[in-house]
Amino acid sequence: MGEPRQGDGGWTVTEVRLISEIEVELVRAMASDEAVAEAARVSTAKDRAATGRPVQGLIGALMRERHGSPFEHGMFTFRVHAPIFVFREWMRHRAGWSYNEQSGRYTEFEPVFYVPAPGRPLVQQGKAMDYDLRPGSDGQYVTAQMDLEDGCREAYERYRRMLGEGIAREVARMVLPVSTYSTMYATCNPRSLMHFLSLRTREDDAAYPSKPQVEIEWAARQCEKVLEDSMPVTYAAWHANGRVAP
């Protein structure tokens, strides 16, 4: 972070970082196709006896018939670095999820803010809950970049000024925009992850096509790769059944 310096007109100008990345890191995973099958087979007291048997048919039937509880016996923990507006969408997912986010009461936020990268769809067409986005013009991208940078810099300077006058962090943070980057740990079971992915990714051939915001879809796609790598049979069955969580 750059040191504040005196600018024209009396404003203190601070270096701000404007970035366009969403980072999702797998911290730990305790989930497998075999664990799903074992949890399902205990219903018929065959969980131990069936160890080593193929799981494709069983998992396919569980997914097809919407028998979901066997998919809750696992866990993924992600470390996510993203702007606050992404977290506010993500945390709408409550069933089967646990969150711990960086506290603005206990820490000082760094001057790191999100801006749309060139090529990110910028112009809305349609009505609320049923719209599409298209690319903006060069001028619209310039306007978005300049206005976001100016707004973030001014907001951060006001934030630092309040802190410098001894105002509590929990009050000073109120001036920061939702484009401010924060960090959270997010933990879920595989069933909840599939539900999250079904709503936060766009696939036209899904049983229930969704239209998520661009940035949370970037995050969701990183989570989807983890599910595919960790539980390939479950992932294939979920995708084959219209990307509907069981």
C-alpha positions in Angstrom: 0.0 0.0 0.0 1.4 3.4 -0.9 1.8 6.1 1.7 -0.9 8.8 1.6 0.3 12.1 0.1 -1.2 15.5 -0.2 -3.1 16.2 -3.4 -4.5 19.2 -5.2 -7.5 20.7 -3.4 -6.5 19.3 0.0 -7.4 15.7 -0.7 -5.1 13.0 0.5 -4.4 10.6 -2.4 -3.7 6.9 -1.7 -2.4 4.3 -4.1 -5.2 1.8 -4.7 -5.0 -1.6 -6.4 -7.7 -2.3 -9.0 -7.9 -5.9 -9.9 -10.3 -8.2 -11.7 -9.5 -11.7 -10.2 -11.6 -14.0 -8.0 -9.4 -16.5 -6.1 -10.8 -19.8 -4.8 -8.3 -22.1 -3.0 -9.1 -25.6 -1.8 -7.9 -25.8 1.8 -9.0 -29.3 2.5 -11.3 -32.0 1.2 -12.8 -35.1 2.9 -15.1 -36.3 0.2 -15.2 -39.2 -2.3 -17.5 -41.2 -4.4 -16.8 -44.2 -2.2 -18.0 -42.3 0.9 -21.3 -41.6 -0.8 -21.8 -45.3 -1.7 -20.8 -46.4 1.8 -23.3 -44.0 3.4 -26.0 -45.2 1.1 -25.4 -48.9 1.6 -25.8 -48.7 5.4 -29.6 -48.4 4.6 -29.5 -52.1 3.8 -26.7 -53.0 6.3 -24.3 -53.7 3.4 -21.9 -50.8 3.9 -18.9 -52.9 5.0 -19.7 -56.0 3.0 -19.8 -54.0 -0.3 -16.4 -52.4 0.1 -14.6 -52.3 -3.2 -17.6 -52.8 -5.4 -18.2 -50.4 -8.3 -20.1 -47.2 -7.3 -21.2 -45.9 -10.7 -24.6 -47.6 -10.8 -25.4 -46.8 -7.2 -24.5 -43.2 -7.4 -26.3 -42.8 -10.7 -29.5 -44.2 -9.1 -29.2 -42.0 -6.0 -28.8 -38.9 -8.3 -31.6 -39.9 -10.6 -34.1 -40.7 -7.8 -33.1 -37.6 -5.8 -31.9 -39.6 -2.7 -29.7 -36.8 -1.4 -28.6 -37.5 2.1 -25.7 -39.9 1.2 -24.1 -36.9 -0.6 -24.0 -35.0 2.7 -21.2 -37.2 4.1 -18.2 -35.2 3.0 -16.7 -31.8 3.3 -14.9 -29.2 1.2 -13.3 -26.1 2.7 -12.4 -23.2 0.4 -10.4 -20.0 1.0 -11.9 -17.3 -1.1 -10.5 -13.8 -1.9 -13.1 -11.8 -3.7 -15.0 -8.5 -3.5 -17.7 -8.1 -0.9 -20.5 -8.2 -3.3 -19.6 -11.7 -4.3 -19.7 -12.8 -0.7 -23.1 -11.3 -0.2 -24.5 -13.4 -3.1 -22.5 -16.5 -1.9 -23.9 -16.3 1.6 -27.4 -16.6 0.4 -26.5 -20.3 0.4 -27.1 -21.3 4.0 -28.1 -25.0 4.0 -25.0 -27.1 4.4 -22.6 -24.1 4.4 -20.5 -22.5 7.1 -18.6 -19.2 6.7 -15.9 -17.2 8.4 -15.1 -13.8 6.8 -12.4 -11.3 7.5 -13.7 -8.9 10.2 -13.8 -5.2 9.4 -14.1 -4.6 13.2 -10.8 -6.3 14.0 -8.7 -5.6 10.9 -8.0 -2.7 8.6 -9.0 -3.3 5.0 -6.3 -2.9 2.4 -7.0 -0.6 -0.6 -7.7 -3.4 -3.0 -10.9 -3.0 -5.1 -12.5 -4.9 -8.0 -13.1 -3.4 -11.4 -14.6 -5.2 -14.4 -11.9 -6.2 -16.9 -12.3 -5.3 -20.6 -14.5 -7.9 -22.1 -16.7 -8.4 -19.0 -20.3 -7.9 -20.2 -21.3 -4.4 -19.1 -24.7 -3.4 -20.5 -28.0 -4.9 -19.2 -30.8 -5.8 -21.6 -34.1 -6.9 -20.4 -36.0 -6.6 -17.1 -35.2 -7.6 -13.5 -34.7 -11.4 -13.1 -34.9 -11.9 -16.8 -32.1 -10.0 -18.5 -28.9 -10.6 -20.5 -25.7 -8.7 -20.6 -23.7 -7.6 -23.6 -20.3 -6.0 -24.0 -19.9 -2.3 -23.5 -18.4 0.2 -25.8 -14.8 1.4 -25.3 -16.1 4.6 -23.8 -18.3 2.7 -21.3 -15.3 0.6 -20.2 -13.3 3.8 -19.7 -16.1 5.4 -17.7 -16.5 2.4 -15.5 -12.8 2.1 -14.8 -12.4 5.9 -14.1 -15.5 6.2 -11.9 -14.8 3.1 -10.0 -11.2 4.1 -9.4 -12.1 7.6 -8.3 -14.9 6.4 -6.1 -12.8 3.7 -4.4 -9.9 6.1 -3.8 -12.1 8.7 -2.3 -13.9 6.1 -0.1 -10.6 4.7 1.1 -9.3 8.1 2.0 -12.4 8.8 4.0 -11.9 5.5 5.7 -8.3 6.2 6.6 -9.2 9.7 7.8 -11.8 8.3 10.2 -9.3 5.8 11.5 -6.7 8.5 11.9 -9.1 10.5 14.1 -9.6 7.5 16.4 -13.0 6.4 15.0 -13.6 2.7 15.5 -13.0 0.4 12.6 -16.5 -0.9 12.8 -17.8 2.6 12.0 -15.1 3.7 9.5 -15.7 0.6 7.4 -19.2 1.8 6.6 -17.9 4.1 3.9 -16.2 1.4 1.9 -17.9 0.1 -1.3 -18.9 -3.5 -2.0 -16.1 -3.7 -4.5 -13.6 -3.9 -1.5 -11.8 -7.2 -1.4 -12.3 -9.5 1.6 -11.3 -13.0 2.5 -13.4 -15.9 3.8 -13.4 -19.6 4.6 -16.4 -21.4 3.2 -17.1 -25.0 4.1 -19.8 -27.2 2.6 -20.9 -30.8 1.9 -21.0 -32.2 -1.6 -24.8 -32.0 -1.8 -24.8 -28.3 -0.9 -22.0 -27.6 -3.3 -24.0 -29.2 -6.2 -26.9 -27.0 -5.3 -24.6 -23.9 -5.2 -23.2 -24.8 -8.6 -26.6 -25.3 -10.2 -27.6 -21.7 -9.3 -24.3 -20.0 -9.8 -23.2 -21.4 -13.2 -24.8 -20.9 -16.5 -25.4 -24.0 -18.6 -28.0 -23.8 -21.3 -28.7 -27.5 -21.3 -29.2 -27.6 -17.5 -32.7 -28.7 -16.3 -33.1 -25.3 -14.7 -30.9 -22.8 -16.6 -29.6 -20.1 -14.3 -28.2 -16.6 -15.1 -25.7 -15.8 -12.3 -23.6 -12.7 -12.1 -20.3 -13.0 -13.9 -18.0 -12.8 -10.9 -19.7 -15.4 -8.7 -19.8 -17.7 -11.7 -16.0 -17.3 -11.9 -15.8 -18.4 -8.3 -18.3 -21.3 -8.8 -16.4 -22.7 -11.8 -13.3 -23.0 -9.6 -15.4 -24.9 -7.0 -16.8 -27.1 -9.8 -13.3 -28.2 -10.9 -12.7 -29.3 -7.3 -15.9 -31.4 -7.3 -15.0 -32.9 -10.6 -11.5 -33.9 -9.5 -12.5 -35.1 -6.1 -15.7 -37.0 -7.0 -15.7 -37.8 -10.7 -18.5 -40.3 -10.6 -20.8 -38.0 -8.6 -19.9 -35.1 -10.8 -20.7 -37.0 -14.0 -24.0 -38.2 -12.6 -25.0 -34.7 -11.4 -24.2 -33.3 -14.8 -26.0 -36.1 -16.7 -29.1 -35.4 -14.6 -29.4 -31.8 -15.6 -27.1 -30.4 -12.9 -29.8 -30.7 -10.3 -28.7 -31.4 -6.7 -30.2 -34.6 -5.3 
